[in-house]
Amino acid sequence: MRKVTFRVATSLDNYIARQDGSFDWILQSEDSSSSLAEFWKTIDTVLWGRKTYDLVKGRMPAYKGVKNYVFSRKLKESADQGVELINQDAAEFVQVLKKQEGQDVFVMGGGELAKSLFEADLIDEVGMNIHPVLLGSGIALFHEMKRQINLELIECKTFSDGCVLVSYRVIS
């Protein structure tokens, strides 16, 4: 069965973007970019929430061999080649997707999509690249959930830009 990983950049105070959706605070270093490039080799599918997709649509890079699905009940067409819009229940779609042949699945965002997949027990791992900044406000990483999600630490890496990548396995 394919593994589903929710991986995201976050501020230390758990925001994934400023109130206006900008993410100019995200740091880039050679070692963090290298880590992300290694992660991309393990996946062939990216899942996007509509709000996250709205931030990049029309300029999203096409990764060869990577399928992109955007969950939206509002969008009628994609602004990018190779992006398929999904207007059905995300949990039902991902449940079928996990059973298909292929590499792992990357949940790019956002928090609402992740919440629905956590609540349906479909996320296997969580990776957070924690940036050394306190935004004070913004778009929250996690939304209120119906239950507690327990995690087990898999890895913790520090990068030269001061970021820390933590990876957890979902255990319940």
HELIX and SHEET records of a PDB file:
HELIX    1   1 GLU A   30  TRP A   40  1                                  11    
HELIX    2   2 ARG A   50  VAL A   56  1                                   7    
HELIX    3   3 ALA A   90  LYS A   99  1                                  10    
HELIX    4   4 GLY A  111  GLU A  119  1                                   9    
SHEET    1   A 8 VAL A  83  ILE A  86  0                                        
SHEET    2   A 8 LYS A  67  PHE A  71  1                                        
SHEET    3   A 8 ILE A  43  GLY A  49  1                                        
SHEET    4   A 8 ASP A 104  GLY A 109  1                                        
SHEET    5   A 8 VAL A   4  SER A  11  1                                        
SHEET    6   A 8 GLU A 125  HIS A 131  1                                        
SHEET    7   A 8 VAL A 164  VAL A 170 -1                                        
SHEET    8   A 8 LEU A 151  THR A 158 -1                                        
SHEET    1   B 2 TYR A  15  ALA A  17  0                                        
SHEET    2   B 2 ILE A 139  ALA A 140 -1                                        
END                                                                             
